[in-house]
Amino acid sequence: MKIEFGCPFCDIAQQRDPDAREVYRDENFVAFFPTEPAVLGHTLIIPRSHVDTVWNLDESTAERLGIATVRLSRAVRDATMAPGLNVIQSNGEVATQTVMHLHVHLVPRWPNDPLGRIWPKETDYSERQKDVAWEEVRDNVIRVLGKLNP
């Protein structure tokens, strides 16, 4: 298991943070409340082994993380009775990742909660800009994966 010295989430994974409010632990993941939750019930899921971003996550761990995310999101919903939930996973500082250890946010949502909107109501991209972005992503998907559909 890879551990990064000085990583606060590795400290939690190794049970070296006595203040961590854990809600779940197994051989692969730990789930806990962040120290500054966006709303009550906000829960983070981390791999116990250090990995910094989704780009460095192996597919086997990603599959298990997906299953843990679904199961824990149900538990958070049932505990908080929230009518909505955001599942957020950010990569890199520009995307607001502040701890460079991969983590998934489960954020219960209520009408008019303090988090507010996370998406703009609208954008003003031209159809040409959208087409160019679509073509670049599609072509790169084909280059990397070999095809669009399995």
PyMOL commands that set and color helices and strands:
alter all, ss='L'
color gray80, all
select helices_A, chain A and resi 8-13+54-56+59-80+93-95+127-145
alter helices_A, ss='H'
color red, helices_A
select strands_A, chain A and resi 21-25+29-33+43-47+84-88+104-109
alter strands_A, ss='S'
color yellow, strands_A
deselect
rebuild
show_as cartoon
